[in-house]
Amino acid sequence: MTDFRRRTLALQQRFGDDRVMEDQYLRLLFNVRMIRLVPADVPAISAGLMLWEFDKAKPVAYSDADLAKVFVQDPGAIARTRLIFNRLEELALDEEQSRRKLAEYAGRPREELDDAGPHLA
């Protein structure tokens, strides 16, 4: 069972000030149809990895690394990609837990640079 209190890497990354971060959390919370967060202590086995599956064409796996961007239709690569996504499915918080985690991050006290003290979002 996944521990709900674990932090996720994406939520730990700082982009802008507290107001920008809160806005990003709220956008994810209210504008995304489905979201599943993966705890930060899960190894980053899927960074830059995508899988497209089509009704009338072979699937395509895509890997984005620092030195290369690769599109693959090799059956072995497709199978490995599916295994990675299946493993992430097992490790990710469920949708309700993910939304609660986002709400927790959005509701954290903010510290504005020009105003001393925390404020509730």
Contacts in CASP RR format, 6 or more apart in sequence:
PFRMAT RR
TARGET T0000
AUTHOR 0000-0000-0000
METHOD contacts of the structure
MODEL  1
MTDFRRRTLALQQRFGDDRVMEDQYLRLLFNVRMIRLVPADVPAISAGLM
LWEFDKAKPVAYSDADLAKVFVQDPGAIARTRLIFNRLEELALDEEQSRR
KLAEYAGRPREELDDAGPHLA
2 39 0 8 1.000
2 91 0 8 1.000
2 92 0 8 1.000
2 93 0 8 1.000
2 97 0 8 1.000
3 39 0 8 1.000
4 93 0 8 1.000
4 97 0 8 1.000
4 100 0 8 1.000
4 101 0 8 1.000
6 39 0 8 1.000
6 40 0 8 1.000
6 41 0 8 1.000
7 39 0 8 1.000
7 40 0 8 1.000
8 37 0 8 1.000
8 38 0 8 1.000
8 39 0 8 1.000
8 40 0 8 1.000
8 101 0 8 1.000
9 38 0 8 1.000
9 40 0 8 1.000
9 44 0 8 1.000
10 37 0 8 1.000
11 25 0 8 1.000
11 37 0 8 1.000
11 101 0 8 1.000
11 102 0 8 1.000
11 105 0 8 1.000
12 40 0 8 1.000
14 21 0 8 1.000
15 21 0 8 1.000
15 24 0 8 1.000
17 112 0 8 1.000
17 113 0 8 1.000
18 110 0 8 1.000
18 111 0 8 1.000
18 112 0 8 1.000
19 110 0 8 1.000
19 112 0 8 1.000
21 105 0 8 1.000
22 106 0 8 1.000
22 107 0 8 1.000
22 110 0 8 1.000
22 121 0 8 1.000
25 102 0 8 1.000
25 103 0 8 1.000
25 105 0 8 1.000
25 106 0 8 1.000
25 107 0 8 1.000
26 106 0 8 1.000
28 35 0 8 1.000
28 102 0 8 1.000
29 99 0 8 1.000
29 102 0 8 1.000
29 103 0 8 1.000
29 106 0 8 1.000
34 95 0 8 1.000
35 95 0 8 1.000
35 98 0 8 1.000
35 99 0 8 1.000
35 102 0 8 1.000
36 89 0 8 1.000
36 92 0 8 1.000
36 93 0 8 1.000
36 94 0 8 1.000
36 95 0 8 1.000
36 98 0 8 1.000
37 92 0 8 1.000
37 93 0 8 1.000
37 97 0 8 1.000
37 98 0 8 1.000
37 101 0 8 1.000
37 102 0 8 1.000
38 88 0 8 1.000
38 91 0 8 1.000
38 92 0 8 1.000
38 93 0 8 1.000
39 91 0 8 1.000
39 92 0 8 1.000
39 93 0 8 1.000
42 88 0 8 1.000
42 91 0 8 1.000
45 84 0 8 1.000
45 87 0 8 1.000
45 88 0 8 1.000
46 84 0 8 1.000
46 85 0 8 1.000
46 88 0 8 1.000
48 62 0 8 1.000
48 63 0 8 1.000
48 64 0 8 1.000
48 65 0 8 1.000
49 61 0 8 1.000
49 62 0 8 1.000
49 63 0 8 1.000
49 64 0 8 1.000
49 81 0 8 1.000
49 84 0 8 1.000
50 61 0 8 1.000
50 62 0 8 1.000
51 59 0 8 1.000
51 60 0 8 1.000
51 61 0 8 1.000
51 62 0 8 1.000
51 78 0 8 1.000
51 81 0 8 1.000
51 82 0 8 1.000
51 85 0 8 1.000
52 59 0 8 1.000
52 60 0 8 1.000
52 61 0 8 1.000
52 62 0 8 1.000
53 59 0 8 1.000
58 73 0 8 1.000
58 78 0 8 1.000
59 73 0 8 1.000
59 78 0 8 1.000
60 71 0 8 1.000
60 72 0 8 1.000
60 73 0 8 1.000
61 71 0 8 1.000
61 72 0 8 1.000
61 73 0 8 1.000
61 77 0 8 1.000
61 78 0 8 1.000
61 80 0 8 1.000
61 81 0 8 1.000
62 69 0 8 1.000
62 70 0 8 1.000
62 71 0 8 1.000
62 72 0 8 1.000
63 69 0 8 1.000
63 70 0 8 1.000
63 72 0 8 1.000
72 78 0 8 1.000
92 98 0 8 1.000
93 101 0 8 1.000
106 121 0 8 1.000
107 120 0 8 1.000
107 121 0 8 1.000
108 121 0 8 1.000
109 117 0 8 1.000
109 118 0 8 1.000
109 119 0 8 1.000
109 120 0 8 1.000
109 121 0 8 1.000
110 118 0 8 1.000
110 119 0 8 1.000
110 120 0 8 1.000
110 121 0 8 1.000
111 117 0 8 1.000
111 118 0 8 1.000
111 119 0 8 1.000
112 119 0 8 1.000
END
